[in-house]
Amino acid sequence: MEPAAPQPPTGEVTRLLGQVRGGDRAAFDQLLPLVYDELRRVARGQLRRERREHTLFPTALVHEAYIKLVDQAAIDWQGKAHFLGVAARCMRQILVDYARRRNAEKRGGDWVRTTLTQRDLGIDVPLEELVTLDAALDRLDQLDSRLRQVVEYRFFAGMTEDEIAEVLGVSTRTVQRDWLKARAWLYKELYPEEG
């Protein structure tokens, strides 16, 4: 396991996010080095769930996400945890797009049935099921957007329950309940014949 990199002061990240929100594109360039290690941690976590021969590496995923984030500079950034959550969502979209392209190339290839299993964050989803999971998260968003956010922040960003609670402005206990509800809903949605 890698030693933890020193964390930048949260105040500095928040200050730069405020400047980004105000239209200062140069502040975004100053922000990246401060959160780069954390973005790589998020990217490694997402790629850890992918097949071993995946052609994207954490650095490439971070850089592609950065390009998407620069285009979203008008977001009302609520702090570092919110920024990391949005970055995780960008990474998820990149991986979903990658999976769609890969599946389009296969057209009719054999799908291997796999079962969701609990792992360190709760769900393990292979690349082939990422597109299905993405569609399920879109449906979940229509029912309860906070449940979708909890899944994205916890599963895709690797955020703690306390960090998610801070971003969403709810209690940690509420995040725990939402996580349980969202996992149960997703399982029923992805495997209706087993429910």
N, C-alpha and C positions, 0 to 999 in steps of 0.2 A: 504494500500500500504506500502511496506517495505521501510525503509529509505535507501537511496543510500549508499553503502559501499564506503569507501575512495578508490579512484582510484590510482593504482601504477603509478609512473612516467613513461610516455611513453618511455623515453630514456632507462630505465632499461629493459623494455620488449623488445625493439628493440635490445639492446646489447645482451640479452640472446638469442634472435632469431638468431642473427649473429653467436653466439657460436654454437647453434644447427646446423646451416647451415654448420659450419666448422667441424661437426662431434662430438661435445661434447654432449654426451647423458645425462650427469649429469646436463647440463644447462637446458635441457627439464624438469627435475624434479624440478629445481629451478623456472622455468617459471610457472608451473601449479598453485602454490599458488597465484601468482600475478594476474592470469587471471581467477581463479576458479569462483569467483562471477559473472563475465561477462558470462562465459560459462553456468553457471546455469540459468542466465537470458535468454540466447538464448534457452536453453533447455526448460525452462518454456514456452516461447513463442511458440515453436514448439508443445509442448504437449497440450497447451491451445486449439489448433485447432483439437485435437483428441477427440475421444469419451470419456465420463467420466470414464468408467470402464477400460480404458487402463491400462495394467499391468506394463508399464514402468513409472518410476518416473524420475524427472529431474536429480537426483544424478546418477542413473543408466545410463541414457542417456549420461551424461557428462563423466562418467568413460568408457563407451564403445567407445565414440568418442576419448577420450584420447588414448586408445589402438591403434585406427586407426591412430591417429596423430603421435604417436611415430614411426610407420612404415613409415611415410612420412617425416622423418627428413631431407631428402636430398632436400626438396623444397627450392627454393630461396625465403625465407621469405622476404616480402617487408615492414613489420612493423606489428604493433598490429592489425590494421583493416584487413589486409590481413590474418593474423592468425585466427581471429575470423570468417572471411568469409569461410576459409577452414574448420574450426571446424563446422560451420553451415552446410556445404556440407556433412561432415561426418555424422552429426546427421540426415540429410535428408536421406542419404543412409541407415542408421540403421533403420529408421522408414519405409522406402520403403521395406527393406528386411523383417521387421516384418509384414508389411501388406501383402506381397506376401505369407509368411508362413501361415498367418491367412486365407487368401483367398484360399490357396491350401487345407487347412483343410476343408473349407466349400464346395469346389468343387460343383459348381452349385447352391450355395445358392442364395436366392433372393437378388438382388441388389436394393437398394432404390434410386430412382432418386432424386437428390438434385440439387439445383441451386447455382452457385457461387454467393456470395454476397460480397458487399464491407463492410469491417470492418476496424478496426484501421490500418491495413497494406494494405488493399485492396482486399484480396481474402480469403475466408474461405473454406477449403477443408476437408471433412471428410476422415477418414482413408481409406475407401473403394475406394476413388477417388485418393488417394495419388499415387498409382501405375500408374494410367492413367496420372496424372500430371507429374510424373517422366519421362514417355515415351515421353510426349509432350515437356518437357524441353530438352530431348536428341535431338528431331527433331529441336527445336529452336536453339540449339547449332550448328547444321549443317548449319543453315541459317545465324545466327549472334550470335557468342559466347558471345559478350558483353551484348546482351539483356538477355541471359540466366544468366550471372553473376549478372546483376542488379536484376533479380527476386530472385536469390538465396540469395544475400546479403540483400535485403530489406525484402523479405517475410520470409526466413528461418533464417537469422541471426538477423533481426530486426535492421539493421544498418540504420543510417540516410542518407539522400541524400548527405550531405557533406562528410561523411565517405566513401561512395561508390565512390564519385568523386575522393577522395584522392587515394583510392586503384587502381582505373582504370586509373588515370591520365587524367581525362577529367573534364569539368566544371560541376557544379551542374545542370545547365540548360540542359545539354546533358543527365544527369542521369534522370531528370524529363521527358524529351521527350522519352528516352528509356523505362522508366517504363510504360508510356502510350502506346507505341507501343507494348511492350511485353504483357501487360494485354489484349489488343485488340486481338493480335495474339492468345494468349492462349485461350481466350473465344471462338474465331472462331474454334480453333482446338478441343476444348473439347465439344463444342455444335454446330456442323456444321448445324444441322437441324434448328437451331434458327437464323442463320446468313444470 
